[in-house]
Amino acid sequence: MIRSTDSNISDQYLLEQMKNDDESAFHLLYDKYWEQAYNAAYKRLKDADYAKDITQDIFLQLWSRRYDLQVASVPAYLYTAIRNNVFKWMEKEQRFTTIPDLLDILVQERDQADVELLRKEFMQKYEALVDSLPSAQRTIFKLRFNEDLSTKEIAEKLDITRKTVQNQLGKSVNQLRDSLDLLYIVVLLHLGK
């Protein structure tokens, strides 16, 4: 059993001890990284309760999967787990991040010289996809996502019903989703090189 005063113990040693069911090793990692993991989740969610839930889930997964988990770097593992769980939560809650915010997240995760070029290329393709929408859908989409107007504000501005705005947004988002998912995967694969 590891004492909580043993602060100079490596993360890899603690992970190995966890595989031997040493709860004190887990508690040391938890104490060392909980705040950092929570802050990463909160930064993306801006919601303390959800950030705590996601952070707790990630540490629970770390403990429950301790026998098969291969972790080279605890901070990197936690960061990736936070990011993935935040994206899953956003999809489940149907909350979406803007493409520029998503690209900023990707840029923060990778430090490569061609990231800015890739970002510009991605944005050009995104704009082309938006421009390919039918006129009414494109106008509503841009008002919602570029100008951040609510569906009620868009309806008032265009003198149409809110239901029409919601229907047009739904159609445009569905039409763009598959193409953007493919672009996102291409970006991730490129950044992962």
Accessible surface in RSA format (square Angstrom, percent):
REM  Atomic radii and reference values for relative SASA: ProtOr
REM  Chains: A
REM  Algorithm: Lee & Richards
REM  Probe-radius: 1.40
REM  Slices: 20
REM RES _ NUM      All-atoms   Total-Side   Main-Chain    Non-polar    All polar
REM                ABS   REL    ABS   REL    ABS   REL    ABS   REL    ABS   REL
RES MET A   1   205.67 106.5 132.48  87.7  73.19 174.3  96.86  82.3 108.81 144.2
RES ILE A   2    16.29   9.3   9.15   6.8   7.14  17.2  11.70   8.4   4.59  12.5
RES ARG A   3   161.47  67.8 155.62  79.3   5.85  13.9  69.40  94.8  92.07  55.8
RES SER A   4    93.52  79.0  70.08  93.5  23.45  54.0  40.28  85.8  53.24  74.6
RES THR A   5   110.12  78.3  83.57  84.7  26.55  63.3  83.29 111.9  26.84  40.6
RES ASP A   6    37.06  26.0  28.97  28.8   8.09  19.1  12.19  28.7  24.87  24.8
RES SER A   7    94.76  80.1  65.36  87.2  29.40  67.7  47.58 101.3  47.18  66.1
RES ASN A   8   151.38 104.4 117.49 113.5  33.90  81.6  39.83  95.9 111.55 107.8
RES ILE A   9    38.25  21.8  27.16  20.2  11.09  26.7  32.33  23.3   5.91  16.0
RES SER A  10    63.69  53.8  50.47  67.4  13.22  30.5  51.08 108.8  12.60  17.7
RES ASP A  11    23.63  16.6  19.54  19.5   4.09   9.7   9.68  22.8  13.95  13.9
RES GLN A  12    81.14  45.4  80.60  58.9   0.54   1.3  58.34 124.2  22.80  17.3
RES TYR A  13   105.12  49.1 100.08  56.9   5.04  13.1  70.47  53.0  34.65  42.7
RES LEU A  14     4.79   2.7   4.79   3.4   0.00   0.0   4.79   3.4   0.00   0.0
RES LEU A  15    15.80   8.8  14.37  10.3   1.43   3.6  14.37  10.1   1.43   3.8
RES GLU A  16    89.99  51.7  89.11  67.4   0.88   2.1  35.62  68.9  54.37  44.4
RES GLN A  17    38.41  21.5  38.41  28.1   0.00   0.0   0.00   0.0  38.41  29.1
RES MET A  18     1.21   0.6   1.21   0.8   0.00   0.0   1.21   1.0   0.00   0.0
RES LYS A  19    57.08  27.8  45.87  28.1  11.21  26.7  27.59  24.8  29.49  31.4
RES ASN A  20   105.56  72.8  78.47  75.8  27.09  65.2  26.12  62.9  79.44  76.8
RES ASP A  21    78.60  55.1  62.68  62.4  15.92  37.6  24.69  58.1  53.91  53.8
RES ASP A  22    20.11  14.1  12.94  12.9   7.16  16.9  14.70  34.6   5.41   5.4
RES GLU A  23   105.99  60.8 102.53  77.6   3.46   8.2  24.51  47.4  81.48  66.5
RES SER A  24    17.23  14.6  12.16  16.2   5.07  11.7  15.09  32.1   2.14   3.0
RES ALA A  25     0.00   0.0   0.00   0.0   0.00   0.0   0.00   0.0   0.00   0.0
RES PHE A  26    27.25  13.6  27.25  16.9   0.00   0.0  27.25  16.5   0.00   0.0
RES HIS A  27    93.41  51.1  93.41  64.9   0.00   0.0  65.73  67.7  27.68  32.2
RES LEU A  28    25.33  14.1  22.62  16.2   2.71   6.8  22.71  16.0   2.62   7.0
RES LEU A  29     0.04   0.0   0.04   0.0   0.00   0.0   0.04   0.0   0.00   0.0
RES TYR A  30    56.52  26.4  56.52  32.2   0.00   0.0  38.89  29.2  17.64  21.7
RES ASP A  31   105.99  74.2  77.46  77.1  28.52  67.4  30.26  71.2  75.72  75.5
RES LYS A  32   112.34  54.8  80.73  49.5  31.61  75.3  69.20  62.3  43.14  46.0
RES TYR A  33    15.39   7.2  15.39   8.8   0.00   0.0   7.80   5.9   7.59   9.4
RES TRP A  34    58.29  23.4  58.29  28.2   0.00   0.0  58.29  31.1   0.00   0.0
RES GLU A  35   119.22  68.4 118.43  89.6   0.79   1.9  36.60  70.8  82.62  67.5
RES GLN A  36    98.27  55.0  89.39  65.3   8.88  21.1  43.47  92.5  54.80  41.6
RES ALA A  37     3.53   3.2   0.00   0.0   3.53   8.0   3.40   4.8   0.13   0.4
RES TYR A  38    35.55  16.6  35.55  20.2   0.00   0.0  23.95  18.0  11.59  14.3
RES ASN A  39    76.30  52.6  71.69  69.3   4.61  11.1  25.44  61.2  50.86  49.2
RES ALA A  40    23.05  21.2  15.06  23.2   7.99  18.2  21.37  30.1   1.68   4.5
RES ALA A  41     0.00   0.0   0.00   0.0   0.00   0.0   0.00   0.0   0.00   0.0
RES TYR A  42    87.67  40.9  87.67  49.9   0.00   0.0  47.94  36.0  39.73  49.0
RES LYS A  43   123.97  60.5 113.88  69.9  10.10  24.0  78.27  70.4  45.71  48.7
RES ARG A  44    44.65  18.7  18.62   9.5  26.03  62.0  17.11  23.4  27.54  16.7
RES LEU A  45    15.51   8.6   0.82   0.6  14.69  36.9   2.91   2.0  12.60  33.9
RES LYS A  46   140.93  68.8 117.44  72.1  23.49  55.9  91.88  82.7  49.05  52.2
RES ASP A  47    42.83  30.0  38.06  37.9   4.77  11.3   8.66  20.4  34.18  34.1
RES ALA A  48    43.02  39.6  37.65  58.1   5.38  12.2  37.65  53.0   5.38  14.2
RES ASP A  49   101.43  71.0  98.60  98.1   2.82   6.7  25.97  61.1  75.46  75.3
RES TYR A  50    73.63  34.4  73.58  41.9   0.05   0.1  38.98  29.3  34.64  42.7
RES ALA A  51     0.00   0.0   0.00   0.0   0.00   0.0   0.00   0.0   0.00   0.0
RES LYS A  52    98.48  48.0  98.48  60.4   0.00   0.0  47.05  42.4  51.43  54.8
RES ASP A  53    82.02  57.5  79.54  79.2   2.48   5.9  21.82  51.4  60.20  60.0
RES ILE A  54    12.83   7.3  12.49   9.3   0.33   0.8  12.83   9.2   0.00   0.0
RES THR A  55     0.00   0.0   0.00   0.0   0.00   0.0   0.00   0.0   0.00   0.0
RES GLN A  56    83.43  46.7  79.85  58.4   3.58   8.5  36.02  76.7  47.41  36.0
RES ASP A  57    68.77  48.2  68.29  68.0   0.47   1.1   9.04  21.3  59.72  59.6
RES ILE A  58     0.00   0.0   0.00   0.0   0.00   0.0   0.00   0.0   0.00   0.0
RES PHE A  59     2.66   1.3   2.66   1.6   0.00   0.0   2.66   1.6   0.00   0.0
RES LEU A  60   116.35  64.8 112.41  80.4   3.94   9.9 115.69  81.3   0.66   1.8
RES GLN A  61    58.39  32.7  58.16  42.5   0.23   0.6  23.07  49.1  35.32  26.8
RES LEU A  62     0.83   0.5   0.83   0.6   0.00   0.0   0.83   0.6   0.00   0.0
RES TRP A  63    50.88  20.4  50.88  24.6   0.00   0.0  28.80  15.4  22.08  35.8
RES SER A  64    70.13  59.3  45.11  60.2  25.02  57.6  38.69  82.4  31.44  44.0
RES ARG A  65   115.89  48.7 114.29  58.3   1.61   3.8  36.91  50.4  78.99  47.9
RES ARG A  66    31.89  13.4  27.46  14.0   4.43  10.5   3.77   5.1  28.12  17.0
RES TYR A  67   117.24  54.7  97.52  55.5  19.72  51.3  85.64  64.4  31.60  39.0
RES ASP A  68   111.30  78.0  92.39  92.0  18.92  44.7  40.04  94.2  71.26  71.1
RES LEU A  69    21.16  11.8  14.97  10.7   6.19  15.6  16.93  11.9   4.23  11.4
RES GLN A  70   149.60  83.7 119.67  87.5  29.93  71.3  61.17 130.2  88.43  67.1
RES VAL A  71    15.57  10.2   1.50   1.4  14.07  33.9   4.41   3.8  11.16  30.3
RES ALA A  72   100.74  92.6  66.76 103.0  33.98  77.3  75.33 106.1  25.42  67.3
RES SER A  73    47.23  39.9  39.54  52.8   7.69  17.7  32.14  68.4  15.09  21.1
RES VAL A  74     0.85   0.6   0.18   0.2   0.67   1.6   0.18   0.2   0.67   1.8
RES PRO A  75    48.17  35.1  45.07  41.1   3.10  11.3  45.86  37.9   2.31  14.4
RES ALA A  76    55.77  51.3  46.92  72.4   8.85  20.1  54.68  77.0   1.09   2.9
RES TYR A  77    40.13  18.7  31.73  18.1   8.39  21.8  38.11  28.6   2.01   2.5
RES LEU A  78     5.74   3.2   5.74   4.1   0.00   0.0   5.74   4.0   0.00   0.0
RES TYR A  79    75.18  35.1  72.43  41.2   2.75   7.2  69.65  52.3   5.53   6.8
RES THR A  80    55.41  39.4  55.41  56.2   0.00   0.0  34.81  46.8  20.59  31.1
RES ALA A  81    11.96  11.0   6.47  10.0   5.50  12.5  11.61  16.4   0.35   0.9
RES ILE A  82     0.33   0.2   0.33   0.2   0.00   0.0   0.33   0.2   0.00   0.0
RES ARG A  83    39.80  16.7  39.72  20.2   0.07   0.2   0.55   0.8  39.24  23.8
RES ASN A  84    58.19  40.1  55.38  53.5   2.81   6.8  12.90  31.1  45.29  43.8
RES ASN A  85    26.56  18.3  24.41  23.6   2.15   5.2   1.06   2.6  25.49  24.6
RES VAL A  86     0.68   0.4   0.68   0.6   0.00   0.0   0.68   0.6   0.00   0.0
RES PHE A  87    44.79  22.4  40.34  25.0   4.45  11.6  41.16  25.0   3.63  10.4
RES LYS A  88   136.66  66.7 130.49  80.1   6.17  14.7  84.94  76.5  51.72  55.1
RES TRP A  89    24.10   9.7  19.90   9.6   4.19   9.8  23.37  12.5   0.72   1.2
RES MET A  90    27.84  14.4  27.84  18.4   0.00   0.0  24.26  20.6   3.58   4.7
RES GLU A  91   125.91  72.3 117.98  89.3   7.93  18.9  37.22  72.0  88.69  72.4
RES LYS A  92   161.02  78.6 130.32  80.0  30.70  73.1  91.59  82.4  69.43  74.0
RES GLU A  93    66.15  38.0  44.42  33.6  21.73  51.7   5.16  10.0  60.99  49.8
RES GLN A  94   140.20  78.4 121.87  89.1  18.33  43.6  24.33  51.8 115.86  87.9
RES ARG A  95   116.74  49.0 111.77  57.0   4.97  11.8  38.64  52.8  78.10  47.3
RES PHE A  96   119.21  59.6  86.17  53.4  33.04  86.0  87.86  53.3  31.35  89.7
RES THR A  97    40.17  28.6  20.05  20.3  20.12  48.0  18.33  24.6  21.83  33.0
RES THR A  98    58.12  41.3  50.48  51.2   7.64  18.2  54.37  73.0   3.75   5.7
RES ILE A  99    23.30  13.3  21.16  15.8   2.14   5.1  21.16  15.2   2.14   5.8
RES PRO A 100    51.13  37.3  51.13  46.6   0.00   0.0  51.13  42.2   0.00   0.0
RES ASP A 101    71.10  49.8  69.53  69.2   1.57   3.7  12.39  29.1  58.71  58.6
RES LEU A 102    20.68  11.5  20.68  14.8   0.00   0.0  20.68  14.5   0.00   0.0
RES LEU A 103     4.61   2.6   4.56   3.3   0.05   0.1   4.56   3.2   0.05   0.1
RES ASP A 104    62.23  43.6  60.93  60.6   1.30   3.1  18.19  42.8  44.04  43.9
RES ILE A 105    24.18  13.8  24.18  18.0   0.00   0.0  24.18  17.4   0.00   0.0
RES LEU A 106     3.33   1.9   3.32   2.4   0.01   0.0   3.33   2.3   0.00   0.0
RES VAL A 107    54.45  35.8  50.50  45.7   3.95   9.5  50.50  43.9   3.95  10.7
RES GLN A 108   112.37  62.8  74.03  54.1  38.34  91.3  40.37  85.9  72.00  54.6
RES GLU A 109    31.03  17.8   6.56   5.0  24.47  58.3   9.81  19.0  21.22  17.3
RES ARG A 110    99.37  41.7  91.49  46.6   7.88  18.8  17.42  23.8  81.95  49.7
RES ASP A 111   151.88 106.4 119.48 118.9  32.41  76.6  39.23  92.3 112.65 112.4
RES GLN A 112    60.71  33.9  42.91  31.4  17.80  42.4  30.05  64.0  30.66  23.3
RES ALA A 113   114.40 105.2  69.58 107.4  44.82 102.0  82.71 116.5  31.69  83.9
RES ASP A 114    51.96  36.4  47.38  47.2   4.58  10.8  30.67  72.2  21.29  21.2
RES VAL A 115     9.96   6.6   9.50   8.6   0.46   1.1   9.55   8.3   0.42   1.1
RES GLU A 116    88.23  50.7  86.67  65.6   1.57   3.7  51.09  98.8  37.14  30.3
RES LEU A 117   123.50  68.8 119.88  85.8   3.61   9.1 121.64  85.4   1.86   5.0
RES LEU A 118    22.09  12.3  20.38  14.6   1.71   4.3  21.80  15.3   0.29   0.8
RES ARG A 119    57.95  24.3  56.35  28.7   1.60   3.8   6.87   9.4  51.08  31.0
RES LYS A 120   118.07  57.6 114.83  70.5   3.23   7.7  64.04  57.6  54.03  57.6
RES GLU A 121    73.09  42.0  71.48  54.1   1.61   3.8  19.48  37.7  53.62  43.8
RES PHE A 122     4.56   2.3   1.96   1.2   2.60   6.8   4.40   2.7   0.16   0.5
RES MET A 123    37.54  19.4  37.42  24.8   0.12   0.3  37.54  31.9   0.00   0.0
RES GLN A 124   127.04  71.0 117.45  85.8   9.59  22.8  43.49  92.6  83.54  63.4
RES LYS A 125    92.08  44.9  89.42  54.9   2.66   6.3  55.46  49.9  36.62  39.0
RES TYR A 126    14.54   6.8  14.54   8.3   0.00   0.0   5.57   4.2   8.98  11.1
RES GLU A 127    64.88  37.2  64.88  49.1   0.00   0.0  35.99  69.6  28.88  23.6
RES ALA A 128    61.88  56.9  49.51  76.4  12.36  28.1  56.21  79.2   5.66  15.0
RES LEU A 129    42.14  23.5  41.56  29.7   0.58   1.4  42.07  29.5   0.07   0.2
RES VAL A 130     2.22   1.5   2.22   2.0   0.00   0.0   2.22   1.9   0.00   0.0
RES ASP A 131    74.01  51.8  61.26  61.0  12.75  30.2  25.32  59.6  48.69  48.6
RES SER A 132    76.19  64.4  44.08  58.8  32.12  74.0  47.30 100.7  28.89  40.5
RES LEU A 133     2.86   1.6   0.14   0.1   2.73   6.9   0.14   0.1   2.73   7.3
RES PRO A 134    72.63  52.9  60.17  54.8  12.46  45.3  72.63  60.0   0.00   0.0
RES SER A 135    73.72  62.3  66.37  88.6   7.35  16.9  36.82  78.4  36.90  51.7
RES ALA A 136    61.15  56.2  51.14  78.9  10.00  22.8  58.82  82.8   2.32   6.2
RES GLN A 137    17.17   9.6  16.97  12.4   0.20   0.5   0.83   1.8  16.34  12.4
RES ARG A 138    67.32  28.3  67.32  34.3   0.00   0.0   4.58   6.3  62.75  38.0
RES THR A 139    57.29  40.7  52.02  52.7   5.27  12.6  35.22  47.3  22.07  33.4
RES ILE A 140     3.44   2.0   3.44   2.6   0.00   0.0   3.44   2.5   0.00   0.0
RES PHE A 141    11.90   6.0  11.90   7.4   0.00   0.0  11.90   7.2   0.00   0.0
RES LYS A 142    65.24  31.8  65.24  40.0   0.00   0.0  30.67  27.6  34.57  36.8
RES LEU A 143    11.71   6.5  11.71   8.4   0.00   0.0  11.71   8.2   0.00   0.0
RES ARG A 144    74.35  31.2  73.89  37.7   0.46   1.1   0.29   0.4  74.06  44.9
RES PHE A 145    75.98  38.0  57.48  35.6  18.50  48.1  59.55  36.1  16.43  47.0
RES ASN A 146    85.50  59.0  48.63  47.0  36.87  88.8  22.98  55.3  62.52  60.4
RES GLU A 147    99.74  57.3  76.65  58.0  23.09  55.0  35.17  68.0  64.57  52.7
RES ASP A 148   113.18  79.3  96.28  95.8  16.89  39.9  28.98  68.2  84.20  84.0
RES LEU A 149    39.41  21.9  39.41  28.2   0.00   0.0  39.41  27.7   0.00   0.0
RES SER A 150    48.78  41.2  42.70  57.0   6.08  14.0  43.55  92.7   5.23   7.3
RES THR A 151    20.86  14.8  18.89  19.2   1.97   4.7  16.15  21.7   4.71   7.1
RES LYS A 152   121.37  59.2 121.25  74.4   0.12   0.3  64.58  58.1  56.79  60.5
RES GLU A 153    83.85  48.1  80.39  60.8   3.45   8.2  29.18  56.4  54.67  44.6
RES ILE A 154     0.00   0.0   0.00   0.0   0.00   0.0   0.00   0.0   0.00   0.0
RES ALA A 155     8.09   7.4   7.05  10.9   1.04   2.4   7.28  10.3   0.81   2.1
RES GLU A 156   118.06  67.8  91.48  69.2  26.58  63.3  50.15  97.0  67.90  55.4
RES LYS A 157   127.09  62.0  91.77  56.3  35.32  84.1  68.22  61.4  58.87  62.7
RES LEU A 158    60.24  33.6  40.41  28.9  19.83  49.9  44.90  31.5  15.34  41.3
RES ASP A 159   131.73  92.3 110.75 110.2  20.98  49.6  30.09  70.8 101.65 101.4
RES ILE A 160    63.71  36.3  44.81  33.4  18.90  45.5  54.94  39.6   8.76  23.8
RES THR A 161    88.41  62.9  80.27  81.4   8.14  19.4  84.11 113.0   4.30   6.5
RES ARG A 162   125.83  52.8 120.48  61.4   5.35  12.7  34.10  46.6  91.74  55.6
RES LYS A 163   133.54  65.1 130.49  80.1   3.04   7.2  82.02  73.8  51.52  54.9
RES THR A 164    54.14  38.5  51.98  52.7   2.17   5.2  30.52  41.0  23.63  35.7
RES VAL A 165     0.00   0.0   0.00   0.0   0.00   0.0   0.00   0.0   0.00   0.0
RES GLN A 166    75.80  42.4  65.94  48.2   9.87  23.5  23.90  50.9  51.91  39.4
RES ASN A 167    71.43  49.3  64.30  62.1   7.13  17.2  16.41  39.5  55.02  53.2
RES GLN A 168    35.05  19.6  34.99  25.6   0.07   0.2   2.07   4.4  32.99  25.0
RES LEU A 169    17.06   9.5  16.88  12.1   0.18   0.5  17.06  12.0   0.00   0.0
RES GLY A 170    31.83  39.3   0.00   N/A  31.83  39.3  31.72  87.1   0.11   0.2
RES LYS A 171   115.27  56.2 107.48  65.9   7.79  18.5  66.02  59.4  49.25  52.5
RES SER A 172     0.05   0.0   0.05   0.1   0.00   0.0   0.00   0.0   0.05   0.1
RES VAL A 173    37.86  24.9  36.28  32.8   1.59   3.8  37.38  32.5   0.49   1.3
RES ASN A 174    92.93  64.1  81.55  78.8  11.38  27.4  25.78  62.0  67.15  64.9
RES GLN A 175    94.60  52.9  73.24  53.5  21.36  50.9  39.72  84.5  54.88  41.6
RES LEU A 176     3.93   2.2   3.86   2.8   0.07   0.2   3.93   2.8   0.00   0.0
RES ARG A 177    94.56  39.7  89.64  45.7   4.92  11.7  43.08  58.9  51.48  31.2
RES ASP A 178   109.91  77.0 102.39 101.9   7.52  17.8  32.78  77.2  77.12  76.9
RES SER A 179    40.26  34.0  32.93  43.9   7.33  16.9  11.41  24.3  28.85  40.4
RES LEU A 180    24.99  13.9  24.16  17.3   0.83   2.1  24.36  17.1   0.63   1.7
RES ASP A 181    71.66  50.2  70.86  70.5   0.80   1.9  20.42  48.1  51.25  51.1
RES LEU A 182   114.97  64.0 113.17  81.0   1.81   4.5 114.42  80.4   0.55   1.5
RES LEU A 183    25.67  14.3  25.55  18.3   0.12   0.3  25.55  17.9   0.12   0.3
RES TYR A 184    47.51  22.2  47.51  27.0   0.00   0.0  41.82  31.4   5.69   7.0
RES ILE A 185    88.37  50.3  88.11  65.6   0.27   0.6  88.37  63.6   0.00   0.0
RES VAL A 186    74.61  49.1  73.33  66.4   1.28   3.1  73.93  64.2   0.68   1.8
RES VAL A 187     4.52   3.0   4.52   4.1   0.00   0.0   4.52   3.9   0.00   0.0
RES LEU A 188    63.61  35.4  57.21  40.9   6.40  16.1  57.48  40.4   6.13  16.5
RES LEU A 189   120.22  67.0 113.26  81.0   6.96  17.5 115.45  81.1   4.76  12.8
RES HIS A 190    55.45  30.3  53.13  36.9   2.32   5.9  40.32  41.6  15.13  17.6
RES LEU A 191     5.29   2.9   4.41   3.2   0.87   2.2   4.41   3.1   0.87   2.3
RES GLY A 192    51.78  63.9   0.00   N/A  51.78  63.9  19.87  54.5  31.92  71.5
RES LYS A 193   180.72  88.2 127.72  78.4  53.00 126.2 114.68 103.2  66.04  70.3
END  Absolute sums over single chains surface
CHAIN  1 A    11970.9      10324.9       1646.1       6431.9       5539.0
END  Absolute sums over all chains
TOTAL         11970.9      10324.9       1646.1       6431.9       5539.0
